Amino acid sequence: MNKDNLEKIKELKDIIANSDNIVFFGGAGVSTESGIPDFRSENGINKAIEKYGNPPETILSHSYFLTNTTGFYKYYKENMIHNSAKPNDAHLAIGELEKCGKIKAVITQNIDGLHQKAGSENVLELHGSIMRNSCMNCGDSYDLDFIINSNEVPICNSCGGIVKPDVVLYQEPLDNNTMRKATEYIANSDVLIIGGTSLVVYPAAGLIDYFSGDNLILINKSETAYDGYANLVINEAIGEVFKEVIGSNETIL
Ligand code: ZN
């Protein structure tokens, strides 16, 4: 890591050490470092068109789910479920910072459940989670293994209805309650750390507007349109940054 970024991480550690009201907001980049590819990336889009005949936005839409449930699940099982993925240094550090009372909430656009696997408890999943699934007819709940082990389309054991992931598909609204909590946490926080997102996916950009605390920190491999608003911008892999934050000096905990 270059000297400039190490200096900035020092600054980040100071900010974390001096606050117990931090909110972390993360995007796809947090999970790509656990080996989960971003389906919205150029590569992800091209792969979907080539192999499944449609871009992810089409396949992962509400109308496609209803009209081509088999096609939806083929793509979904092969591309959205990464059951062997493990939390990386960013997930683990964020879990630790919640345990010691510094991070109050984790807001994520990811659906993989890795923050919970890393020990985070107060996780607001804006786009839902592959871990939760329910019957569209009777509402019975099913876990991820049920989906993985199903033959093509998962069918409810109780009533024979179609089981749908609790994931926000294109054309579907975000959950009001989750959005309300996310805006409240951001509005009341002193420090907002945003990582692994270029801030172009809805509703990320809009949520930043609710922040009125002391320190806005952006950690992303590339520049974002919001860099000018931030107190601290670190262009570095988020796992590397958090490894440095936690690993080299335990005293902030
Ligand atoms: Zn059912």
Boltz pocket constraint, residues with backbone or C-beta under 6 A from the ligand:
constraints:
  - pocket:
      binder: B
      contacts: [[A, 135], [A, 136], [A, 137], [A, 138], [A, 139], [A, 140], [A, 156], [A, 157], [A, 158], [A, 159], [A, 160], [A, 161]]
      max_distance: 6.0
